[in-house]
Amino acid sequence: MNTIGLPQKESKKLAEELNILLSNFQVYYQNLRGLHWNIRGRRFFDLHLKFEELYNDAQLKIDLIAERVLTLEGVPFHTFSDYIANNKLPIGKNIHNDEKSIELIVSCLSELLKIERQILAMSAEIDDEGTNSMMSDFISEQEKTVWMMKAWLA
């Protein structure tokens, strides 16, 4: 057992999966920054603010994920090469269009949700309530954001 009472081997694997999530969140964050900077058109003011709200939220989640890796006695990834090597998200480059921006966000969140559900299942198996609770919160928030973004696109 580790110092927080979880099995070491499983905690190490969970920290590895959290590092994959961390990497993908860093890419999501950077996508959001690019959307925030580059959005154009009649919906500029609304979307510019929304993208800022989303990247601020992503930045908080990135810190929570890294701290959870540390809590599980792992080392959080912190280099761009690690982020890119573990990335599963589409990269948004030079996106100026409102619909393409929202589609990118939905696509990124859908991939993040897959990773989070995998981590949720792993954390439940070892009674890791800390990771489990964090993933549950992330999933609930992101599912709602996906629903809202899809409603906006309709």
N, C-alpha and C positions, 0 to 999 in steps of 0.2 A: 504494500500500500504506500501511496505517496503521503505527503504531509497533510493533505485535505481529506484523506480517507478513501481515495479512489485507487483502483488497481493501476499500477504503474504502466504496464504494457498497453492497456487499453487507453489510458490517459495520454500516452505518447502518440498513439495512433490518432486520437481525437485532436490533439494539438497539431498534428500534421494536416488533418482535414481543415481545421480552423485556419491554418496558414494558406491553404488553397482558397478558402473564402476570403481571407484578408487580401490576397493577391487580386482576386476578382473584384472586390470592393474598391481597391485602389484604381483599377481600370474604369470601373463604373464612375467613380468620383471624377476622374480626369475627363471622361466622356461628358459628364454634366458640366464641368468647367468650360469645356469647348462649346457646348450648346449655349451656355449662358453668354459667353463672349461673342458668339457668331450668329445668334438668331437675328433674323430680319423680317420685315413685313408688318402687316397691320396688327398682329398679335404680339409684337415685340415686348411691350410693357408688361403684359400679363405673364408671358412665358419667361422673360428675363428674370422676373421676381420668383416665379415657380422653380426655375432651374437653380437659382441661388438657395432657395429653401431646401431643395433636394440635395444639393451638394453639401450644405451645412449638416444636414441629417446624416449623409453618408460619412462625413468626416468624423462625427461622433461615434458612429458604428464601427468605423475603422479602429478607433482608439479602444472601444470596448472589446473588439475581437482580439487585438494585440494583447490587451491586459489579460484576457481569458487564456490565451496561449501561455503567458507567463505564469498565471495561476496554476495551470496544469503542468508547470515545470518545463515548458518548452521555450524556444527562442523564436519570437515573431520575425517573419521575413521583413526586410527593410530596404531591399534594393530593387531597382527597376528590372534588372535581369531576372530576379526571382518572380516578380509580378508577371512579367511577360511569359516566362516559362510555364507558369501555372494558370494562365488566363484561359477562360472558356467563353468570354464575352466578345461580341462584335466590337470593333473599334470604330468610333465615330470620328471621321476626319472631314473637316470643312463642310459640316452640315449647317445650312442656313435656313432651310425650309421648316416650317412649323410641324407639318405632319410627319416628315422624316425624323424630326427630333423626337417627337412623342413615340413613334414606332421604335426608335432605338432604345428609349427608356423602357418600353414594354418588353422588348427583347432581352435587355440586360436583366431586368427584374425577374423575368421568367427563368433565366439561367441561374441567378442567385437563389431563387426559391428552390430549385432542384438541389443545389449544394446544401442549403440550409436544412432541407428535409432529410437529407442523408445524415447530416450531423445530428439532427434531432433524434433520429432512430438510434444512432450510435450512443449518444449520451443517455438515452432512456435505458439502454441495455445495461449500463454500469451505474445507474442511479445518480448520474451527474446532474443534479437539479440546477446548478449554476448555469451550465451550458444549455441545458434543456430550456430553462426559462428565457434565456437570451434569445435562443432560436425561435421559440414560440412568439416572443414579442416581435422579432424581426419579420417573421412570416405573416403575422396578422397585419402589421402595418403595410408591408409590401403588397399583399393581396389586395388591400383596399386601394393602394396607389395604382395598381394594374387595372382594377375595375374602373377607377376614375379616368385614367388615361384612355382606356378603350371607349368609355362613354364619350370622351372629348372627341375621339376619332370618328365616332359613328355619325 
